[in-house]
Amino acid sequence: MVKLLSIACIALSVIQIVEYSDAVPFLSPSLVVASSHRINSVFGIARGGGIFGAAGNKKKSDDVKDKLRAESGETFPAMSQEEIEEWLGHIPVFAVTDSNGAGVVLKPDNDTSVMYFFFSPQMANATLTQLIGTNENLDLKLSAFSLGKIWYKMLNNEDAEIKLKQPGADDSEAEILAGQSVQYRLVPDTRDLLGARMLLTMTPEDGEEMKNAGDTMTPELAQKAVEKAMTESPEFKENYNEIPIFLIAQMRMQKPASEDGEQAQTILPMYFSLQSMVGTWQQFMGSQSDPDMKDMEPAINVLNLHKLVDMMREQSEIDFRSCLLLPPLPAKSGPGAATASVAGGGMQASAAESHMAGMGGGTLGDL
């Protein structure tokens, strides 16, 4: 029987075979005027079982709550809006803007105006290239934004007023619109979206078939898995605003005590990147000398980011303040591309900082 971790690895192999277009469709563009932390970590593991897609009719969110609730039975207060903004604050998202940082609104059809925020800088850059290709006179660039800063101010705020104008026009020609007149679409990395769909649809029998194919896995076999994921997945059916978050219930990071008196803390890492999570788990397990640890089957779960935030805003037996959301690492190529550092928390948080610092220009961090 193929184990769950093997299914996740097979899903990653399939994703590498299938090619995607990174850009989003658009017509005429308009312009809309519209805190990081580090952690030095060592990975630990909490014993306990469970697999993704457990039998029964329970909701996946209930399944996660069962695995993550505090052993002490303690109940934790709901997180405030400010705490959630801080929790999301170090996650970078990328958008096409003008030289002043005003966001570009695209029109995928005649009746819809959309501003896209991408988790993948490659997808954002493909859209930028496509836009500039239609009009070289457009003074556009990529800007990095803090997800925490825009979560409530833009993504979940229908009352905000926006100023819409054509490229090159001055403010006197701008049209003032209500916030709901422009859709803000948060776009996950296509590969992680497909990975989530495959985890929800791939059976052990599917995994066995692909495992037996090994190095001879054909594009046809990969496409078969992709088509099943695209048509049968019960969640993540949209290409935007359904953001998969991956976690392994047994995996923990140990944050050491700080010199200023902050106590040591055990933290549950949550990943935007399936590849980073699997690679980190494999590295950690590969370093274990205990044979019982080496054979442990991880409890892999995938959650919708919006539903996760909703859970945080309620009193819970899960200590969400001891969870850390990790952004995807910059894309790699060549040997080791699918491997994440065991000290992945610090490296990924630093990668987020460098992404945001390196983009330059206007961001929403000052709102």
Secondary structure in CASP SS format (residue, H / E / C, confidence):
PFRMAT SS
TARGET T0000
AUTHOR 0000-0000-0000
METHOD secondary structure of the structure
MODEL  1
M C 1.00
V C 1.00
K C 1.00
L H 1.00
L H 1.00
S H 1.00
I H 1.00
A H 1.00
C H 1.00
I H 1.00
A H 1.00
L H 1.00
S H 1.00
V H 1.00
I H 1.00
Q H 1.00
I H 1.00
V C 1.00
E C 1.00
Y C 1.00
S C 1.00
D C 1.00
A C 1.00
V C 1.00
P C 1.00
F C 1.00
L C 1.00
S C 1.00
P C 1.00
S E 1.00
L E 1.00
V E 1.00
V C 1.00
A C 1.00
S C 1.00
S C 1.00
H C 1.00
R C 1.00
I C 1.00
N C 1.00
S C 1.00
V E 1.00
F E 1.00
G E 1.00
I E 1.00
A C 1.00
R C 1.00
G C 1.00
G C 1.00
G C 1.00
I C 1.00
F C 1.00
G C 1.00
A C 1.00
A C 1.00
G C 1.00
N C 1.00
K C 1.00
K C 1.00
K H 1.00
S H 1.00
D H 1.00
D H 1.00
V H 1.00
K H 1.00
D H 1.00
K H 1.00
L H 1.00
R C 1.00
A C 1.00
E C 1.00
S C 1.00
G C 1.00
E C 1.00
T C 1.00
F E 1.00
P C 1.00
A C 1.00
M C 1.00
S C 1.00
Q H 1.00
E H 1.00
E H 1.00
I H 1.00
E H 1.00
E H 1.00
W H 1.00
L H 1.00
G C 1.00
H C 1.00
I C 1.00
P E 1.00
V E 1.00
F E 1.00
A E 1.00
V E 1.00
T E 1.00
D E 1.00
S C 1.00
N C 1.00
G C 1.00
A C 1.00
G E 1.00
V E 1.00
V E 1.00
L E 1.00
K E 1.00
P E 1.00
D E 1.00
N C 1.00
D C 1.00
T E 1.00
S E 1.00
V E 1.00
M E 1.00
Y E 1.00
F E 1.00
F E 1.00
F C 1.00
S C 1.00
P H 1.00
Q H 1.00
M H 1.00
A H 1.00
N H 1.00
A H 1.00
T H 1.00
L H 1.00
T H 1.00
Q H 1.00
L H 1.00
I H 1.00
G H 1.00
T H 1.00
N C 1.00
E C 1.00
N C 1.00
L C 1.00
D C 1.00
L E 1.00
K E 1.00
L E 1.00
S E 1.00
A E 1.00
F E 1.00
S E 1.00
L H 1.00
G H 1.00
K H 1.00
I H 1.00
W H 1.00
Y H 1.00
K H 1.00
M H 1.00
L H 1.00
N C 1.00
N C 1.00
E C 1.00
D C 1.00
A C 1.00
E E 1.00
I E 1.00
K E 1.00
L E 1.00
K E 1.00
Q C 1.00
P C 1.00
G C 1.00
A C 1.00
D C 1.00
D H 1.00
S H 1.00
E H 1.00
A C 1.00
E E 1.00
I E 1.00
L E 1.00
A E 1.00
G H 1.00
Q H 1.00
S H 1.00
V C 1.00
Q E 1.00
Y E 1.00
R E 1.00
L E 1.00
V E 1.00
P C 1.00
D C 1.00
T H 1.00
R H 1.00
D H 1.00
L H 1.00
L H 1.00
G H 1.00
A H 1.00
R H 1.00
M H 1.00
L H 1.00
L H 1.00
T H 1.00
M C 1.00
T C 1.00
P H 1.00
E H 1.00
D H 1.00
G H 1.00
E H 1.00
E H 1.00
M H 1.00
K H 1.00
N H 1.00
A H 1.00
G H 1.00
D H 1.00
T H 1.00
M C 1.00
T C 1.00
P H 1.00
E H 1.00
L H 1.00
A H 1.00
Q H 1.00
K H 1.00
A H 1.00
V H 1.00
E H 1.00
K H 1.00
A H 1.00
M H 1.00
T H 1.00
E H 1.00
S C 1.00
P C 1.00
E C 1.00
F C 1.00
K C 1.00
E C 1.00
N C 1.00
Y C 1.00
N C 1.00
E C 1.00
I C 1.00
P E 1.00
I E 1.00
F E 1.00
L E 1.00
I E 1.00
A C 1.00
Q C 1.00
M E 1.00
R E 1.00
M E 1.00
Q E 1.00
K E 1.00
P C 1.00
A C 1.00
S C 1.00
E C 1.00
D C 1.00
G C 1.00
E C 1.00
Q C 1.00
A C 1.00
Q E 1.00
T E 1.00
I E 1.00
L E 1.00
P E 1.00
M E 1.00
Y E 1.00
F C 1.00
S C 1.00
L H 1.00
Q H 1.00
S H 1.00
M H 1.00
V H 1.00
G H 1.00
T H 1.00
W H 1.00
Q H 1.00
Q H 1.00
F H 1.00
M H 1.00
G H 1.00
S C 1.00
Q C 1.00
S C 1.00
D C 1.00
P H 1.00
D H 1.00
M H 1.00
K H 1.00
D C 1.00
M C 1.00
E C 1.00
P C 1.00
A C 1.00
I E 1.00
N E 1.00
V E 1.00
L E 1.00
N E 1.00
L H 1.00
H H 1.00
K H 1.00
L H 1.00
V H 1.00
D H 1.00
M H 1.00
M H 1.00
R C 1.00
E C 1.00
Q C 1.00
S E 1.00
E C 1.00
I C 1.00
D C 1.00
F H 1.00
R H 1.00
S H 1.00
C E 1.00
L E 1.00
L E 1.00
L E 1.00
P C 1.00
P C 1.00
L C 1.00
P C 1.00
A C 1.00
K C 1.00
S C 1.00
G C 1.00
P C 1.00
G C 1.00
A C 1.00
A C 1.00
T C 1.00
A C 1.00
S C 1.00
V C 1.00
A C 1.00
G H 1.00
G H 1.00
G H 1.00
M H 1.00
Q H 1.00
A H 1.00
S H 1.00
A H 1.00
A H 1.00
E H 1.00
S H 1.00
H H 1.00
M H 1.00
A H 1.00
G H 1.00
M H 1.00
G C 1.00
G C 1.00
G C 1.00
T C 1.00
L H 1.00
G H 1.00
D H 1.00
L C 1.00
END
